[in-house]
């Protein structure tokens, strides 16, 4: 495979967060780390000359349309959606015949990732997610359009779908015979999120304390509170979450962990 370092550098120069991949797996730890510099990209591609390229979905998100064998047809689903939700933008074809539309995130509204937004259509938007991009093997750009800002109606619809979509196989009215306890509340907070805007920090602090009380290791507790934040309708900014987590952790350390 051709060395793609110059393409990776071109993406980096445009402000994209570049990741080197091998067999679609990142070759570096990338969660919550600054974007690679040009020098770092050069060093990585010298070490891994056959690496393909991915871009983190931190500044943009992707509408990922695909056909699944014996399953959902994302192209059919897409044809049934309002066309004004999807203005002309940069798009690519994927290795297995799918299509991805790239849209810039909006500063005034948080967008939540949603796998299974529509049958055969995923929304890849988590800042620690990534998409493989052309000219990686099997990927090619359909056009040279700039990435445009996503319409507000599209973002509102995605977020509303995520907030209301449930598993139709599970009934909210199901009566379980075992009694609820404090661990039930912890697990449900992780699954349902941190609640309304005015209560998020308070709920986060309580969740941190509950995890530490149950002797969850700090690095795993941090993963769990991030999951809870991601499951919130309006997540806390990462810096605010980190500040609260560190505050509760430092208090726990000061008190001797018990």
C-alpha positions in Angstrom: 0.0 0.0 0.0 1.2 3.5 -0.8 2.6 5.6 2.0 -0.2 8.1 2.9 1.9 10.4 5.1 1.4 13.4 2.8 -2.3 13.0 2.7 -2.4 12.7 6.5 -0.4 15.9 6.7 -2.8 17.6 4.4 -5.7 16.6 6.6 -3.8 17.8 9.7 -3.1 21.2 8.0 -6.9 21.6 7.6 -7.4 21.2 11.3 -8.5 17.5 11.3 -7.5 15.1 14.1 -5.6 12.4 12.3 -5.2 8.8 13.4 -3.0 6.1 11.9 -4.8 2.7 11.5 -3.8 -0.8 10.8 -6.7 -3.2 9.9 -9.1 -0.5 11.0 -7.5 -0.4 14.5 -5.8 2.8 15.8 -2.0 2.5 16.3 -2.0 5.0 19.2 -4.0 5.7 22.3 -6.1 8.7 21.2 -8.9 9.2 23.7 -9.1 12.8 25.0 -5.5 13.5 23.7 -4.6 16.5 21.6 -4.6 16.1 17.9 -1.3 14.8 16.4 1.1 17.5 15.2 2.8 17.3 11.8 6.0 16.1 13.3 4.2 13.3 15.2 2.4 12.3 12.0 5.7 12.0 10.1 7.3 9.9 12.9 4.3 7.6 13.0 4.2 7.0 9.3 7.9 6.3 9.2 7.3 3.6 11.8 4.1 2.4 10.1 4.5 3.1 6.4 1.4 1.1 5.4 -0.9 2.8 7.9 -4.3 3.9 6.6 -5.9 7.2 7.8 -8.8 7.9 10.1 -10.2 11.2 11.4 -11.6 11.7 14.9 -15.2 12.9 14.9 -14.5 15.8 17.2 -15.1 18.7 14.9 -17.5 17.0 12.5 -19.9 14.0 12.5 -20.8 11.5 9.9 -24.1 10.2 8.6 -23.1 6.6 7.9 -25.4 4.9 5.4 -25.0 1.2 4.8 -26.8 -1.9 3.5 -26.8 -4.9 5.8 -27.1 -8.4 4.4 -30.5 -9.8 5.3 -31.1 -6.6 7.2 -31.8 -2.9 7.0 -31.2 -0.9 3.8 -29.8 2.5 4.9 -30.2 3.9 1.4 -33.9 3.1 1.4 -34.2 4.7 4.8 -32.3 7.8 3.6 -34.6 8.2 0.6 -37.5 8.6 3.0 -36.0 11.4 5.1 -36.5 15.1 4.3 -33.9 16.3 1.8 -33.5 19.7 3.5 -31.9 17.9 6.4 -28.9 17.0 4.3 -27.4 19.9 2.3 -24.7 19.2 -0.2 -21.4 18.4 1.7 -18.3 16.3 1.5 -19.1 12.6 1.1 -17.3 9.4 0.5 -18.0 5.8 -0.5 -16.8 3.1 1.9 -15.1 -0.2 1.4 -18.3 -2.3 1.5 -20.5 0.0 -0.7 -21.8 2.3 2.0 -21.9 6.1 1.9 -20.8 8.7 4.5 -21.9 12.3 4.7 -19.7 14.7 6.7 -21.2 17.6 8.6 -19.6 20.2 10.9 -20.9 20.2 14.5 -22.6 23.3 15.7 -21.3 25.3 18.7 -24.8 26.2 20.0 -26.1 22.6 20.2 -24.6 19.4 21.4 -25.0 16.4 19.1 -25.2 12.9 20.5 -23.8 9.8 18.7 -26.6 7.4 17.8 -25.9 4.0 16.4 -29.1 2.8 14.7 -30.7 6.2 14.2 -32.6 4.9 11.3 -32.6 1.4 9.8 -29.1 1.1 8.3 -28.1 4.6 9.3 -25.7 5.4 12.1 -24.7 8.9 13.4 -21.0 8.8 14.4 -20.4 11.9 16.5 -18.6 11.0 19.7 -15.4 13.1 20.0 -13.5 9.9 20.7 -14.9 8.0 17.7 -13.3 8.0 14.3 -14.0 7.2 10.7 -11.7 5.7 8.1 -11.2 8.1 5.2 -10.0 8.1 1.6 -7.6 7.3 0.1 -7.4 4.4 2.6 -8.0 1.1 0.9 -11.5 0.8 -0.5 -12.5 4.4 0.4 -12.9 7.2 -2.1 -14.3 10.8 -2.0 -17.4 11.3 -4.1 -16.8 15.0 -4.5 -14.6 17.9 -3.4 -17.4 19.8 -1.5 -16.4 21.6 1.7 -17.8 20.2 4.9 -20.8 22.3 5.7 -22.5 23.0 9.0 -25.4 20.6 9.9 -28.9 22.0 9.9 -30.4 22.6 13.3 -33.4 20.5 12.4 -31.2 17.5 11.7 -29.4 17.8 15.0 -32.7 18.2 17.0 -34.2 15.2 15.3 -31.2 13.0 16.1 -31.1 14.1 19.7 -34.8 13.6 20.1 -34.6 10.2 18.6 -31.8 9.2 20.9 -33.7 10.5 24.0 -36.9 8.7 23.2 -35.8 5.5 21.4 -36.1 2.4 23.6 -35.9 -1.3 23.0 -39.4 -2.4 22.0 -38.6 -5.8 23.5 -38.5 -4.3 27.1 -41.5 -3.1 28.9 -41.2 -0.2 31.3 -44.0 -1.8 33.3 -42.2 -5.0 33.8 -42.5 -6.1 37.5 -39.3 -7.5 38.9 -39.6 -9.4 42.1 -36.3 -8.4 43.7 -36.0 -5.2 45.7 -34.3 -2.1 44.4 -31.2 -0.9 46.3 -28.6 1.9 46.1 -26.6 0.0 43.4 -29.7 -0.1 41.3 -29.7 3.7 41.3 -26.0 3.9 40.4 -26.5 1.6 37.4 -29.6 3.4 36.2 -27.8 6.8 36.5 -25.0 5.4 34.2 -27.6 4.2 31.7 -29.9 7.1 31.7 -27.5 10.0 32.1 -26.9 12.9 34.5 -30.4 14.4 34.3 -31.5 18.0 33.8 -29.0 20.8 33.2 -29.3 22.3 36.7 -28.6 18.9 38.4 -25.8 17.5 36.2 -22.9 18.4 38.5 -24.7 17.3 41.6 -25.6 14.0 40.0 -22.1 13.5 38.7 -20.5 14.2 42.1 -23.0 11.7 43.7 -22.2 9.1 41.1 -18.4 9.5 41.6 -18.8 9.1 45.3 -21.0 6.0 44.9 -18.5 4.4 42.6 -15.6 5.1 44.9 -17.7 3.9 47.9 -18.0 0.6 46.0 -14.2 0.4 45.5 -14.4 0.9 41.7 -10.9 1.7 40.5 -10.5 5.4 39.5 -9.6 4.7 35.9 -12.7 2.5 35.5 -14.9 5.0 37.5 -13.7 7.7 35.1 -14.9 5.5 32.1 -18.3 5.0 33.8 -19.0 8.6 34.5 -18.0 9.5 30.9 -20.6 6.9 29.8 -23.2 8.5 32.0 -22.3 11.9 30.6 -22.6 10.6 27.0 -26.0 9.2 27.8 -27.2 12.6 29.0 -29.5 14.7 26.9 -27.2 17.6 27.4 -23.7 16.3 28.4 -21.4 18.4 30.6 -18.3 19.8 28.8 -15.4 17.5 29.2 -13.3 20.0 31.3 -16.2 20.4 33.7 -16.7 16.7 34.1 -12.9 16.2 34.7 -12.9 19.0 37.3 -15.7 17.4 39.3 -14.3 13.9 39.0 -10.8 15.1 40.2 -12.4 17.0 43.1 -14.3 13.9 44.3 -11.3 11.7 43.8 -9.0 14.0 45.7 -11.5 14.1 48.6 -11.6 10.3 48.6 -7.8 10.1 48.7 -7.6 12.7 51.5 -10.1 10.7 53.5 -8.1 7.6 53.1 -10.4 5.9 50.6 -12.9 4.9 53.2 
